Amino acid sequence: QVQLVESGGGLVQPGGSLRLSCVAAGSIGSIRAMGWYSQAPGKQRELVATITGGGSTNYADSVKGRFTISRDKAKNTVYLQMNSLKPEETAVYYCNAIVKGNLKDYWGQGTQVTVSS
């Protein structure tokens, strides 16, 4: 079992920045990769960025050059630095972890990001 707790969401003006954090607990050693997904009202959940155990990263085309995913292994924490935020990126942001073997998904409770003036 893996438990994920997100934090760092909030209200930010267009062009502003936020840093989201996701702390993992439980079977940390079983995690193969972690990532961030966003879900806007009435839309499907979408990939934002992922990072593997080896440190390889992957980003949605729409966030490349503006968002950065990183991790602090000592703190069991994954971060999403979001710069130059746009109103259309208003969504609930979810942390995700995939475990080795059966590739089961775990999700956090989500953190709201609102980009508005």
C-alpha positions in Angstrom: 0.0 0.0 0.0 1.1 3.5 -0.8 -0.4 6.7 0.6 0.0 10.0 -1.1 -0.7 13.5 0.3 -0.6 16.6 -1.9 -0.2 20.2 -0.8 0.7 23.5 -2.3 -2.4 24.4 -4.3 -4.1 27.7 -4.2 -5.1 30.8 -6.1 -2.6 32.4 -8.4 -2.8 35.1 -11.0 -2.1 34.3 -14.7 1.6 34.2 -15.3 2.3 33.3 -11.6 3.9 30.3 -10.1 3.0 27.5 -7.6 4.9 24.5 -6.3 3.0 21.4 -5.5 4.3 18.8 -3.2 3.4 15.1 -2.8 4.6 13.1 0.2 4.5 9.3 -0.2 4.2 6.9 2.7 3.9 3.1 3.1 5.6 0.8 0.7 7.9 3.4 -0.7 10.4 0.8 -2.1 7.7 -0.6 -4.3 7.2 2.6 -6.3 8.2 2.5 -9.9 7.2 6.0 -11.0 5.3 9.0 -9.7 3.5 11.7 -11.5 1.1 14.6 -11.5 -2.3 14.7 -13.3 -4.8 17.4 -13.6 -8.6 17.3 -13.9 -10.5 20.4 -14.9 -14.3 20.6 -14.2 -16.2 18.4 -16.7 -13.0 17.0 -18.2 -11.0 13.8 -18.0 -7.9 13.5 -15.8 -4.8 14.3 -17.9 -1.1 13.6 -17.5 1.0 16.6 -16.6 4.4 15.1 -15.8 6.0 11.9 -14.5 9.3 10.9 -13.0 10.7 7.4 -12.8 12.7 5.8 -10.1 15.8 6.4 -12.2 15.0 10.1 -12.5 13.7 10.1 -16.1 11.0 12.7 -16.7 8.1 13.1 -19.1 5.9 16.1 -19.7 2.7 16.9 -21.5 3.5 19.1 -24.5 1.4 21.9 -23.1 3.6 22.3 -20.0 7.1 21.7 -21.4 9.4 24.6 -20.6 7.1 25.9 -17.8 6.6 23.0 -15.4 9.3 20.9 -13.7 8.8 17.7 -11.8 11.5 16.7 -9.3 11.9 14.6 -6.3 13.6 14.4 -2.9 14.2 10.8 -2.1 15.2 11.5 1.5 11.8 13.2 2.1 9.8 10.7 0.0 8.5 13.8 -1.8 7.8 14.7 -5.4 7.4 18.3 -6.5 5.7 20.0 -9.4 7.0 23.5 -10.0 4.5 25.4 -12.2 5.5 28.7 -13.8 3.7 31.0 -16.2 0.4 29.5 -15.2 -2.6 30.0 -17.5 -6.3 30.3 -16.6 -7.1 27.1 -18.5 -4.8 25.2 -16.1 -7.3 25.7 -13.3 -7.9 22.2 -12.1 -7.5 19.7 -9.3 -4.0 18.3 -9.4 -3.5 14.7 -8.3 -0.4 12.9 -7.4 0.0 9.4 -8.7 2.3 6.5 -7.9 2.7 3.2 -9.9 4.2 0.3 -8.1 6.5 -2.4 -9.5 5.2 -5.8 -10.5 1.4 -5.4 -10.9 1.7 -1.7 -11.9 -1.2 -0.8 -9.5 -2.1 2.9 -9.4 -2.3 4.9 -6.2 -3.8 8.4 -6.0 -3.7 11.3 -3.6 -6.8 13.3 -2.7 -5.9 16.2 -5.0 -5.1 19.8 -4.5 -7.0 22.7 -6.2 -5.1 25.1 -8.4 -7.0 28.2 -9.5 -5.4 30.5 -12.0 -7.4 33.7 -12.1 -7.1 37.5 -11.9 
